[in-house]
Amino acid sequence: MKIIDLTQTLKTGMRGFSSLSAKTTEKDGWNASLLEIYSHAGTHIDAQPHFGAGKTGIDRIPVENFVAECQVIDLTGIPPRSVIKPDSLGKNRHQIKPGNGLIIKTGWSKYVDEPEMYRDSLPRIGEELALWCVRSKIRMLAVEPPSVADVNNITELKRIHTLLMKAGIVIIEGLANTEQITSDRVLLIALPLKIESGDGAPCRVIAMEGKFNFKPDKSLQ
């Protein structure tokens, strides 16, 4: 089995993260850092309070919802500002069953250090696709850009997130290293920090390629 880390490295200088020395071995006997983290920095998961879509904070999302067999849709090279629709998924969309997840592979993480591209020109999930995800009862939707919707259009931003969140779909944003995925189906595990009533949290995301036997609880399908 091949295990791929799809997580951005949090580092000082990136948007929403800083690390300061809090303790040193010379002075205190050990090293420790004081971290300041925006709840949606780097690779992260959104929760309902983020857009007032409900009261289920990041700590109250059932932990089993952070694991799913996912269909990988390769849209590498997609033009900036593209709207991704159900037809964009091609014939592989018919392989997606209730309880599965969806990974949209675009290569967009290469722009992470270019804010004007990464944030302002991102390809996004159209309303038609968001509704399709709800009808298809998918468990999670994972994308490379920092948002599933246009961050400069608050109406669209709230609409798309709310549609997905109210359906209980776990939204994972800011994936990295998707070029390392070679299979069209993987087991995805995305574990966020457990923050009380959190509107979201950074998470560690891994994809497993190869033979796996994941059988979700039928209530989640």
C-alpha positions, 0 to 999 in steps of 0.5 A, a space after each residue: 500500500 502506498 501512503 501519500 501525504 496531501 497536507 501543506 506544511 505550516 510554516 512562518 510566513 504563510 498566510 494564517 500561521 506563525 511560530 515563536 519560540 516559547 521555551 529553549 533548552 538553554 534557558 528552560 531545559 526544553 524547546 517549545 513553540 507558541 503557535 498562532 494559527 488561523 482556523 482555515 490555514 493551510 490544509 483544513 476542514 470547514 465546519 458549520 459555524 464557519 458560515 452560520 450553516 448550523 451549530 455542529 462545530 469541528 469537535 462534533 463532526 463524527 470522527 468516522 466522517 473523516 474517512 472515506 473511499 474517494 473517487 479521484 477526478 483529474 482536472 489538472 490544467 483546468 483554467 483559472 476561475 473555471 466553474 466545475 460542474 457534474 459533467 466536468 467529472 466525466 464518466 467516473 462520476 457514475 462510480 461514486 456511491 453514497 458514503 464515498 468521497 470526491 477528490 478534485 485533482 487540479 494541480 492548483 497547489 502549485 500556486 500556493 505562494 502566488 496569492 493572486 492566483 491561489 486565492 483570487 483565480 481559483 477553479 471552484 465548485 459550481 452550484 450544480 455540482 454542489 447539489 449533485 454532491 448532496 443528491 449523491 450523498 457523498 461523505 466528503 469533498 476535497 479540493 486543492 484551492 483554499 476554498 470550494 467557492 470564490 473567496 471574493 464573492 460572499 454570496 457564492 461563498 456562503 451558498 456553496 458552503 451552506 449547501 454542502 455543510 447542511 448535507 453533512 458533507 465534510 469539506 477539505 480545502 488546501 490539499 497538496 501533492 495530489 500529483 503523487 496520486 496515480 490511482 482513480 480511487 483512494 482511501 482518504 483520511 483527514 483528521 482536524 484539530 479537535 477545537 471546541 465549537 470550532 468553525 474549522 481547523 487545520 488537518 493532516 490528510 493522507 491518501 492510501 493507494 492499493 488494496 484496502 477494505 473499508 466498509 463504512 457504517 451503513 448509516 453513513 452511506 
